[in-house]
Amino acid sequence: MAPVVDLPLLSARSVAVSVLLGAHPARLTAAQLVATGEHVGVPAATMRVALTRAVAAGDLVREEGAYVLGERHVARRLRQDEAVADSEREWDGAWETAVVVGGGRPGSLRAALRDELQGLRLAELREGVWMRPANLTRPGPVAEPDLLETLTSRPDDPGRLVARLWDLAAWAAQGDELAAYVADAPTPAHRLAGAAALVRHIGTDPLLPPALRPTGWPGERLRAVYAAYAAELAARAAG
């Protein structure tokens, strides 16, 4: 990733979507979105045009005088909320293992399966072999039986395996940099861009069990930073 200071500002449409992604409930009027857009440097006329285009593209839906997220972003919001929430359970040492066994499948299907496994926070040990500690409460991957085999394993050296699967030091450093940027960004627009990058980064936290986390792991702190910012922006939008 480029240095945090080079984060691009969000477009007007992305501002509207980002505000609704962080709002609870995710339902805001045009006036609320326009006012929030002005807070982050988007002129009112630009935001109104962006809202019209967002509806046409399916990013937003107009519903009883307000805007809500379109279907694609509803799914994104669910993933984002899961990323910010605590979704762990007690770990007994078992690992989830998923092995891609089906060959000759279209590239689009393979890419979709890869995206699903990454979204479930598995990491690829080698081509077609995905693993992670079995400490999460979410369902496992959904795939055709002739495409994916899933099993439970118990590595001899889980700490060494973690080091092969994830660069935890780099993840923590990038997260700390993004959190600092959200706190000290030069303008509200830059702060929103930093928060959007932070929540994407949080979504890649491997959510390791405590026994496998480095000392001082920042995951919980980063989730708190984003949640506080999202609540602040939503309160401003609600006015």
N, C-alpha and C positions, 0 to 999 in steps of 0.2 A: 504494500500500500504506500502511496505517496505520503510525504510528511503531512501531518495534520494541518499545518498552516496553509497547505495548498488545497484544502477541501473546497470543492465548488459549491456556490450557493444554490439553493433549491429553486426550481422554476415555480411560477405561481401555482400551477396545477399540483406540483409536488408538495407545496406548502399546504394547500387545502387537504390533500390526502393525509399528510403527516399529522396535521392537527386533529383530524377525525380518528386516525389510528390511535392517538394518545388520549382521546376524550372518552369519558364514561358517564353517560351513554354516548355512543358515537352518532350524535345527531345535532346538527347546528344549522342555524338559519343563514341565509345569504349575508345578512347584516353582520352576524357574528364572525363569519369567515372573512368578510371584507375588512372588518375592524382588526382582526388578528393579522391579516395580510399586511395592513398598513403598519402594524407594530413591527413587522420584520422587513419592512421596506418595499412591499408590493403595492403599487398604486391601486386605488379602488377600481378604476376602470379596467385595469389589467386583470385584477382578480375576478371581476364579473365575467369577462371574456373567458378566462380560464375555467370558471365553473361551468359555463355553457359547453365548452369543449370537453370537459371532464365527463359530463353527462352523456354527450354524444359518443364518447369513447368507451363508456361503461365503467369508468373509474368511480363515478358517483351516481347516485340515484336521487331524483327529486321526489320527495314523499311528504305530502301534507304540509307544504310550505317550508320544508327543511331539506337539508342534504344529509344522506347517509352513504355509507361505503357501498360500492358495487360488489358483486359476488366475489370477484378475484381478490379484492382487498379485505373482504370479510374473512376469508381463509388466511390471509396474511396477518390480520389482526389477531386471530386465534393463535397463530404460531408466535407472534410477538408477545402476546400476553403469557403464553406458556414459557417463553424464554425468560421473561422478567420474574415470573412466579417461581416459588420453590417447588420443584417437582420430584424430589428425591425420596427414597425410602431406605431403610436399613439394608446394608450390603452384607451378604454372606460369603463373599469371595468369588462368586460365579461371574462369568463373562458371557455376554451375548456374542454369538458368532454367526455371521451370515455369509454363505458361500454362493457366488453366482455360478450356476451349473449349466444354464442354457446357452447354447452357441447359435450363431447364425441369425440372431434377432436384429431387427432394424435398429439403426443408430439412435433413432428417437426414443425407442423403448429402453435401450440401454442407458441413455442419458437421463430419462425419467426415473429409472431405478436408482441410478447414482445419486440424483438429487434427493430422492426419498431417503436413502440411507444416510446421506449427509445431514438431512433435516432431522433425522432421528439421533443425530450426534454419534453415529458410528464413524470410525476412521479406517482407512484402507491400509492393511498390513502389507499386502502385495496385490497384484491385479486380481480382482474378483473375490478377495477375502477381507471382510469387514468385521471389526470387533469393537467392543467397549465393555466396561464393567456393567453388570446387570443391576444397577441401582436406581433406575428411573421407573416412574409409575405409568408411563404412557404405553400404548400398544406397540407391538413389534411391527416389522415391515409387512406390507401386504403385497404379495406377488404370486404369480402362477407357480404351482409346485414344481413344474419342470424348468423353472427359471432360477429359483432361489431355494437353497436348503438352509434352514436355521437350526442351531443347536446351542447347547450350553457347554462352556469349557472352563477349565481352571488352570491358568498358566502357572508354570513352576516359579517364574520370577515376574510378578505383575508390575513391579516398579520399573524394571528394564523394558517391559513391553509398552508401558505408558510413554517412556522416553522415545521409543521408536515411532509411536503413533502420533504424538503431539509435541510441538515446540512450545512448552508451557511458559518458558521465560519470555519468549517473543510475544505470546498472547497477553501476558500480564503487562508487559511494558507498553504495548500498544493501547491496551485498555486504560492504563493510568494516564497516558498521553491524551486520549480522547476525553476522559473525565476532567482533566485539567483544562482542556480547551473549552468544554462546556461551561466551566466555572469562570474562565477569564477571557472568553471570546470578545473581540472588539465591538461587535454590534449584535443586536438581536438576531439578525439574519445569519450571521456566522455561528451564533450559539445554536440556532435551530439546525443548521447543517451539521454541527458537531454532534448534537443529540441524535440525529438520524443515523450518523455513522456509528455512534456508540451503541444504539439498540441493534443495529446489524451485527456489530462485533459481539455483543452479548449473546446473540443467537448462535454463535459458534463456540461458546464456552462448553467444553466437554462434560461439565457437571460431574466431575470425578467424585467418588466417595472420599470422605475426609482422610482416610488412611492413605490415599494416593495423591492428595493435593500437596503442592509445595507449601512450606510455611509462609503465611501472609498472603495466601491466594486472594486476589481482589474481586472474585466473581460477585459475592454478595454485596460488596460496597459499590461496584459498578451498577448493579441492578437498582440499588437504592438511589444513586445519582440520577439515573434515567427516570425512575418513577417519580422523583421529586420534581424534575424538570417537566415531565408530562403533566403532572397535576397542576403545576404553576401555569403552564400554557393553556390547559383546559379551563382553569378558573378564569383566566383572562378572556378566553373566547366566550365563555358563558356570560361574562360581564356582570 
